Amino acid sequence: MNFPTLIIGGGISGITAAVELAEAGKEVVLIEKEPYLGGNVSGFNNYFPKLCPPACGLEINYRRIRSNPRISYYTGAEVSGISGSEGKFKVTVSLSPRLINNHCTACGKCAEVCPESPSPAAYIPGGLAFPMQYTIDADACKKMECARCLEVCDYEAIQLDAQAEEIEIQAGNIVVATGWKLYDPSKIENYHYSNEPDIITNLEFEHLLASCTRENKKLSRPSDGTVPGRIAFIQCAGSRDHNHLSYCSAVCCSATIKHALTLAEHYPKMLSEVFYIDLRLSGRNEKLLAKAENSKQITLTRGKAGRIRRADSSDGLVIEVEDMMAGRRREDSFDMVVLAMGMEPNQMGLELEVNEQGFYLEKQTAGIYPAASCKRPMDVVSSVRDATATALKTMRL
Ligand SMILES: Cc1cc2nc3c(=O)[nH]c(=O)nc-3n(C[C@H](O)[C@H](O)[C@H](O)COP(=O)(O)OP(=O)(O)OC[C@H]3O[C@@H](n4cnc5c(N)ncnc54)[C@H](O)[C@@H]3O)c2cc1C
């Protein structure tokens, strides 16, 4: 087993597997399809159970990657083929064009002169970027027709003619940590997500809160920029529903309670109402639920929202819901609605064994080990634990 372990997916799980293996003496190659490592967690405002920012957790891992010569990583990289067998896999990896190379010092001059709007084609994500370099969105950039960034870059970091490449990696074994994506909210027709800008998903709400924290600005409604007074959170949007996802995504209740508590802390006049079937929070997150139950700004209502529609006479959104505790049908108006969408697995387009919901099964061809949230919905603590256990399994030979 002289070849390195290949880890596919650079979210918190893939990163964890990489640092644990490297610190145990294994060579590791980590590949991530996006331009930056960190996965979903890197875009969060804060994360439960402690409600700390994503930097707490990611930063230490980025330091572990930087200081460990056994880890090499590729971003903008996707596996296009795997052949061979345990101990001697041959993996073909497609690398997207890197219009900014490793000479970048993140000075930001390229973004300052980029004429593309509303956002420049040269960018670095807010928060904690790893690698700490700018990226150019190849689809938005006019390349040599514009080339303003090329003129201002003092470090020869811009290469507007860069092409896609294909490389081959030999690997002893493979950890698959490709994570999750949200279920498509437009599939729930009675919620009208696609044509109502003030109906957003829990992940969009997370990103909205993160940009408010970063830019020190107030939360505002997407439709008109006003600060909302009342926000509804609809649980199990498409989850535990045989027409959509039949299973529970395990993290949405905790994520919503986290959102409602964050609003209560920063906006003393804002009211949140959570519509749920059951509230499923466990472990340390139960403390968050107790805090929400005691908050005067948060109402927890047992009832499945049947329909959301625009109010006839105001600019609000009306939720039609069966209030189960009051035993009556209710219609109420809100300024914004957040849909707690469930998690679906990210699949790689390669032939791996999946269950009926599309999550990777534990047992695969010898030498291939799925880890964490591509196997079932998981929070960060469970993902880190599972990724560490998976790293151990790869070392059995
Ligand atoms: C709205 C919301 C809020 C949440 N809040 C919390 C919270 O507060 N606390 C908490 O503990 N959990 C929370 N979670 C759950 C948390 O997001 C997951 O536990 C965590 O993201 C799992 O990490 P991961 O690395 O397994 O997956 P991901 O974060 O999805 O990372 C997977 C990585 O793999 C990459 N990838 C995918 N396919 C490929 C491919 N083919 N090739 C290369 N790379 C690929 C992706 O780009 C990504 O970077 C929340 C979930 C949601 C939906």
Ligand as a Chemical Component Dictionary entry (heavy atoms), coordinates in Angstrom:
data_LIG
# 
_chem_comp.id                   LIG 
_chem_comp.type                 NON-POLYMER 
_chem_comp.pdbx_formal_charge   0 
_chem_comp.three_letter_code    LIG 
# 
loop_
_chem_comp_atom.comp_id 
_chem_comp_atom.atom_id 
_chem_comp_atom.alt_atom_id 
_chem_comp_atom.type_symbol 
_chem_comp_atom.charge 
_chem_comp_atom.model_Cartn_x 
_chem_comp_atom.model_Cartn_y 
_chem_comp_atom.model_Cartn_z 
_chem_comp_atom.pdbx_ordinal 
LIG C1  C1  C 0 -29.570 24.858 6.561  1  
LIG C2  C2  C 0 -28.600 23.937 7.242  2  
LIG C3  C3  C 0 -27.944 24.368 8.387  3  
LIG C4  C4  C 0 -27.089 23.496 9.067  4  
LIG N1  N1  N 0 -26.532 23.938 10.229 5  
LIG C5  C5  C 0 -25.744 23.102 10.935 6  
LIG C6  C6  C 0 -25.229 23.502 12.202 7  
LIG O1  O1  O 0 -25.467 24.613 12.681 8  
LIG N2  N2  N 0 -24.480 22.585 12.904 9  
LIG C7  C7  C 0 -24.215 21.332 12.411 10 
LIG O2  O2  O 0 -23.561 20.547 13.103 11 
LIG N3  N3  N 0 -24.686 20.928 11.192 12 
LIG C8  C8  C 0 -25.427 21.782 10.444 13 
LIG N4  N4  N 0 -25.888 21.386 9.218  14 
LIG C9  C9  C 0 -25.397 20.098 8.658  15 
LIG C10 C10 C 0 -23.969 20.304 8.027  16 
LIG O3  O3  O 0 -24.104 21.150 6.932  17 
LIG C11 C11 C 0 -23.349 18.969 7.618  18 
LIG O4  O4  O 0 -23.189 18.192 8.787  19 
LIG C12 C12 C 0 -21.955 19.155 6.988  20 
LIG O5  O5  O 0 -22.005 20.018 5.897  21 
LIG C13 C13 C 0 -21.416 17.791 6.544  22 
LIG O6  O6  O 0 -20.130 17.991 5.988  23 
LIG P1  P1  P 0 -19.610 17.119 4.750  24 
LIG O7  O7  O 0 -18.176 17.447 4.578  25 
LIG O8  O8  O 0 -19.991 15.700 4.962  26 
LIG O9  O9  O 0 -20.474 17.615 3.497  27 
LIG P2  P2  P 0 -20.432 18.991 2.690  28 
LIG O10 O10 O 0 -20.365 20.144 3.601  29 
LIG O11 O11 O 0 -21.587 18.911 1.742  30 
LIG O12 O12 O 0 -19.070 18.918 1.871  31 
LIG C14 C14 C 0 -18.920 18.052 0.766  32 
LIG C15 C15 C 0 -17.841 18.617 -0.156 33 
LIG O13 O13 O 0 -17.639 17.715 -1.243 34 
LIG C16 C16 C 0 -17.546 18.450 -2.459 35 
LIG N5  N5  N 0 -17.944 17.581 -3.569 36 
LIG C17 C17 C 0 -19.186 17.122 -3.860 37 
LIG N6  N6  N 0 -19.134 16.331 -4.945 38 
LIG C18 C18 C 0 -17.832 16.290 -5.350 39 
LIG C19 C19 C 0 -17.148 15.653 -6.425 40 
LIG N7  N7  N 0 -17.787 14.877 -7.306 41 
LIG N8  N8  N 0 -15.813 15.828 -6.540 42 
LIG C20 C20 C 0 -15.141 16.627 -5.656 43 
LIG N9  N9  N 0 -15.732 17.263 -4.633 44 
LIG C21 C21 C 0 -17.057 17.093 -4.468 45 
LIG C22 C22 C 0 -18.520 19.606 -2.240 46 
LIG O14 O14 O 0 -18.248 20.676 -3.128 47 
LIG C23 C23 C 0 -18.251 19.953 -0.770 48 
LIG O15 O15 O 0 -17.182 20.872 -0.639 49 
LIG C24 C24 C 0 -26.803 22.203 8.547  50 
LIG C25 C25 C 0 -27.445 21.780 7.367  51 
LIG C26 C26 C 0 -28.351 22.625 6.747  52 
LIG C27 C27 C 0 -29.105 22.129 5.557  53 
# 
loop_
_chem_comp_bond.comp_id 
_chem_comp_bond.atom_id_1 
_chem_comp_bond.atom_id_2 
_chem_comp_bond.value_order 
_chem_comp_bond.pdbx_ordinal 
LIG C1  C2  SING 1  
LIG C2  C3  SING 2  
LIG C2  C26 DOUB 3  
LIG C3  C4  DOUB 4  
LIG C4  N1  SING 5  
LIG C4  C24 SING 6  
LIG N1  C5  DOUB 7  
LIG C5  C6  SING 8  
LIG C5  C8  SING 9  
LIG C6  O1  DOUB 10 
LIG C6  N2  SING 11 
LIG N2  C7  SING 12 
LIG C7  O2  DOUB 13 
LIG C7  N3  SING 14 
LIG N3  C8  DOUB 15 
LIG C8  N4  SING 16 
LIG N4  C9  SING 17 
LIG N4  C24 SING 18 
LIG C9  C10 SING 19 
LIG C10 O3  SING 20 
LIG C10 C11 SING 21 
LIG C11 O4  SING 22 
LIG C11 C12 SING 23 
LIG C12 O5  SING 24 
LIG C12 C13 SING 25 
LIG C13 O6  SING 26 
LIG O6  P1  SING 27 
LIG P1  O7  DOUB 28 
LIG P1  O8  SING 29 
LIG P1  O9  SING 30 
LIG O9  P2  SING 31 
LIG P2  O10 DOUB 32 
LIG P2  O11 SING 33 
LIG P2  O12 SING 34 
LIG O12 C14 SING 35 
LIG C14 C15 SING 36 
LIG C15 O13 SING 37 
LIG C15 C23 SING 38 
LIG O13 C16 SING 39 
LIG C16 N5  SING 40 
LIG C16 C22 SING 41 
LIG N5  C17 SING 42 
LIG N5  C21 SING 43 
LIG C17 N6  DOUB 44 
LIG N6  C18 SING 45 
LIG C18 C19 SING 46 
LIG C18 C21 DOUB 47 
LIG C19 N7  SING 48 
LIG C19 N8  DOUB 49 
LIG N8  C20 SING 50 
LIG C20 N9  DOUB 51 
LIG N9  C21 SING 52 
LIG C22 O14 SING 53 
LIG C22 C23 SING 54 
LIG C23 O15 SING 55 
LIG C24 C25 DOUB 56 
LIG C25 C26 SING 57 
LIG C26 C27 SING 58 
# 
